[in-house]
Amino acid sequence: MQKDFAITDAYANESYVLTDDFLNDNPWHEVTAGFKTGPDTDLLLLRVVREPARPLIRGKLWIDDVRLVEK
């Protein structure tokens, strides 16, 4: 099962980030991504994406210290 973080524009549904999948065999790792939005972007969505979406989720996924930093 593939799991990724996705960042999209909430209104325009434009995709900015889709991270590499993170798998069950790695107990912890940092995920970072850089992206640039347009001048009309007002709201971003951070989602966890599963492919395929149908199977039940088993186990735990801990997400900690999410930061959005302007550069």
C-alpha positions as a Markdown table, in Angstrom:
| # | Residue | x | y | z |
|---|---|---|---|---|
| 1 | Met | 0.0 | 0.0 | 0.0 |
| 2 | Gln | 1.4 | 3.4 | -1.0 |
| 3 | Lys | 1.0 | 6.3 | 1.4 |
| 4 | Asp | 2.1 | 9.9 | 0.6 |
| 5 | Phe | 1.6 | 13.4 | 1.8 |
| 6 | Ala | -0.1 | 15.7 | -0.7 |
| 7 | Ile | -0.3 | 19.5 | -0.6 |
| 8 | Thr | -2.9 | 21.1 | -2.9 |
| 9 | Asp | -4.6 | 24.4 | -3.4 |
| 10 | Ala | -8.0 | 24.1 | -1.5 |
| 11 | Tyr | -9.9 | 26.2 | -4.1 |
| 12 | Ala | -8.2 | 25.6 | -7.4 |
| 13 | Asn | -7.3 | 21.9 | -6.6 |
| 14 | Glu | -3.8 | 22.5 | -8.1 |
| 15 | Ser | -1.3 | 20.0 | -6.8 |
| 16 | Tyr | 2.0 | 21.4 | -5.4 |
| 17 | Val | 3.5 | 18.4 | -3.6 |
| 18 | Leu | 3.1 | 14.6 | -3.7 |
| 19 | Thr | 5.9 | 13.0 | -1.6 |
| 20 | Asp | 7.5 | 9.7 | -2.2 |
| 21 | Asp | 5.6 | 6.9 | -0.5 |
| 22 | Phe | 6.5 | 5.9 | 3.0 |
| 23 | Leu | 6.3 | 2.2 | 3.9 |
| 24 | Asn | 5.7 | 0.1 | 7.0 |
| 25 | Asp | 9.3 | -1.1 | 7.2 |
| 26 | Asn | 10.7 | 2.2 | 8.3 |
| 27 | Pro | 9.9 | 3.1 | 12.0 |
| 28 | Trp | 10.6 | 6.9 | 11.6 |
| 29 | His | 11.8 | 9.3 | 9.0 |
| 30 | Glu | 11.6 | 13.0 | 8.2 |
| 31 | Val | 9.7 | 14.1 | 5.1 |
| 32 | Thr | 10.4 | 17.5 | 3.6 |
| 33 | Ala | 9.3 | 19.2 | 0.3 |
| 34 | Gly | 9.6 | 22.6 | -1.3 |
| 35 | Phe | 7.0 | 24.2 | -3.5 |
| 36 | Lys | 6.0 | 27.6 | -4.8 |
| 37 | Thr | 2.4 | 28.8 | -4.9 |
| 38 | Gly | 0.8 | 31.4 | -7.2 |
| 39 | Pro | -0.3 | 34.9 | -6.0 |
| 40 | Asp | -3.9 | 33.8 | -5.9 |
| 41 | Thr | -3.3 | 30.9 | -3.4 |
| 42 | Asp | -5.2 | 31.5 | -0.2 |
| 43 | Leu | -5.6 | 28.1 | 1.4 |
| 44 | Leu | -3.6 | 24.9 | 1.2 |
| 45 | Leu | -4.7 | 21.3 | 2.1 |
| 46 | Leu | -2.3 | 18.8 | 3.6 |
| 47 | Arg | -3.6 | 15.3 | 3.0 |
| 48 | Val | -2.4 | 11.7 | 3.6 |
| 49 | Val | -3.1 | 9.8 | 0.3 |
| 50 | Arg | -3.5 | 6.0 | 0.1 |
| 51 | Glu | -3.2 | 4.0 | -3.1 |
| 52 | Pro | -5.2 | 1.9 | -3.5 |
| 53 | Ala | -7.8 | 3.6 | -1.4 |
| 54 | Arg | -10.0 | 0.6 | -0.7 |
| 55 | Pro | -8.1 | -1.7 | 1.8 |
| 56 | Leu | -8.6 | -1.1 | 5.5 |
| 57 | Ile | -5.8 | 0.7 | 7.3 |
| 58 | Arg | -3.9 | -1.3 | 9.8 |
| 59 | Gly | -1.3 | -0.2 | 12.2 |
| 60 | Lys | -0.4 | 3.4 | 13.2 |
| 61 | Leu | 0.8 | 6.5 | 11.4 |
| 62 | Trp | 2.1 | 9.3 | 13.6 |
| 63 | Ile | 2.4 | 12.8 | 12.2 |
| 64 | Asp | 4.3 | 15.3 | 14.3 |
| 65 | Asp | 5.7 | 18.8 | 14.0 |
| 66 | Val | 4.1 | 19.8 | 10.7 |
| 67 | Arg | 5.5 | 23.2 | 9.6 |
| 68 | Leu | 4.8 | 25.5 | 6.7 |
| 69 | Val | 7.7 | 28.0 | 6.3 |
| 70 | Glu | 7.7 | 31.0 | 3.9 |
| 71 | Lys | 11.1 | 31.4 | 2.1 |
